[in-house]
Amino acid sequence: MPLENTVPASGSLSDDARSLPSGSLSEDERSETETKRGPLAGGRDGTSHPRLAPAAPGLAQRPHGELEGLDRLQTVEIGSASRTRERLRAVLPPVGLLVLLLAAWQLYIVIAQPRPDKAPSPAQVLGALGDAWQSGRLQESVLTSLERGGIGFVVAIAVGTPLGLLLAEWKLLRRAAGPLISGLQVLPSVAWVPAAIIWFGLSDATAYFVILMGAIPSIVNGLLAGIDQVPPQLRRVGTVLGAGRLQAATAIVLPAALPGYLAGLKQGWAFSWRSLMAAEIITTGGSIGFGLGTMLDQSRELADLPGVLATIILILAIGILIELALFAPIERAVLRRRGLLLGGA
Amino acid sequence: MTAPLAPSFDGVTPVLPAPDPVDPAVRLAHVTKRYGSGPVVLDDVSLDIAPGEFVCLLGASGCGKSTLLNLIAGLEPVSAGTLTAPPEGAAVMFQDAALMPWLSARRNVELALRLRGVPRAERRAEALRLLGIVNLADAADKRPHELSGGMRQRVALARALAQDRPVLLMDEPFAALDAITRDLLHEVLENVWRETGRTIVFVTHNVREAARLGERVVLLGSRPGRISREWRVARTRGRRIESPEVSALAAEITVELRKEIRRNAS
């Protein structure tokens, strides 16, 4: 059988191959003629590039049926439970707990009847939120804080990512600066606020500086941890496949480090948001805008506990929302792609 | 041939004449390997592997057979002696499939094609063709975690074929698979060998596997690793793991392997 008589790509059996009794020696004798294979024969005579010859139909036909059966037996089809059911299962428990907490709070107010200025009821807090919305302070503060947090976070990514790559590649720098970066991660970034006020005054620069000091070490450390945890076997595969340094970095190391990097980003965001709130509470006045922290501090000065609690809840809610709407889906998608998520169904 | 040839195990087939006219695909001449100032791992190993030959390197754990493979792959330098391997390098398959977990089976094969410099437009079809060779065309879009161990190894085989190197080095590629899967993969591998004419160096500690697959079985002694004996198989077609000639050869090799292990005890 000449080599031209081959089926491309799909590897399906040609008709004449199918008609042969599978597993009989006759196949082997038949293929004897098509590939000359003495034990020490040169192996590649005939076509100039036999290794690129398409898969001959005779190929792998013997184990074909058995292989298929085994493949079917050994792979588990992941049943796709309905999306809405999945959503409900994720959403119901936290919502239930929230309702329970609110009920307990309300119950405490009804039973113990504490002083309203020390322990406002849920309705009062909700009222404070409504007031802030009516006066426009709520929208302004949320927008200001989110804008700052967002811009600061993006800058932190832009600075932290190359820095992390540099540290991962340059071992001496890593040894020198590694402890410092880890230390910076432990240092509460609020500690930078006094220094930042002296350097930058009561301006937005102070807020941004504090955000960067909070987020960059987390991002760097996350990226480093991700790169450190790349299985050495994958790097070896890169070498074997002939990847250069840059190719190995972009095609293998970085994608493999993605889960760690994402974890770093997530932590970086949490640190940015916290640092920003702290900075806004401490630095009021000057050219610094009206953020959530500012609103919190103002409510405190007015001894307006419902307002304070309302702002705290708002800050918390925004944090949760960003986690749920931004990071959780990305993280789930990445982990699911790699089969690292348990209970994919 | 530097190592003296043992008579073929069946005692009937004459030993093949020296394959001098063909340049070997891989030639090791008095190769010695030690790590730093540690003990000698491989001692004066000389081995010629002809193009298109299927050689099984067999030995007890720790005899340096994987090291030998790494030397041929160019992953480690030799300490002494000379090693001649194809200039374009060799494709390597490991015990662990080591697929990129974020890429589908097809994309894993495409990665090898990309790193080989195959133009983007041709990669997809070529990857599907290679997956077809290992009977995985239907699973092309599955990710490694959705595949069984045997399927993953077949993707790794397709990826190794995608490298399009004349020499394929395999480091116990089927050691972690169950017996039935391994049997079937032996057949897949044998077909690939016959169809592609590749030179295969297959490292294993499984005597039967070596007897089933090898055209030539090279037994490595331990500490330091050196070639202690080798067998040639004249009739390689139609062998199965349960074939009597495979069992006979395996029994003969096992005797030698045990001798070799006992020698280490004394």
Interface residues (C-beta under 8 A of the other chain):
Chain A: P8 A9 S10 G11 S12 L25 D28 S31 E32 T35 R37 P39 L40 A41 G42 G43 R44 P50 R51 L52 A53 P54 A55 A56 G58 L59 A60 Q61 R62 P63 H64 E66 L67 E68 L70 D71 Q74 T75 I78 P231 Q233 L234 R236 V237 G238 T239 V240 L241 G242 A243 Q247 A251 I252 P255 A256 L258 V334 R337 R338 G339 L340
Chain B: L16 P19 V22 A50 P51 G52 E53 A73 L75 G89 A91 V92 F94 D96 A98 M100 P101 W102 L111 A112 R114 L115 R116 A125 L128 R129 L131 G132 I133 V134 N135 A137 A139 K142 R143 P144 H145 E146 L147 S148 G149 G150 M151 R159 Q163 D164 P166 I180 T181 L184 E187 V188 N191 V192 R194 E195 T196 G197 R198 T199 E215 R216 R232 A234 T236 R237 G238
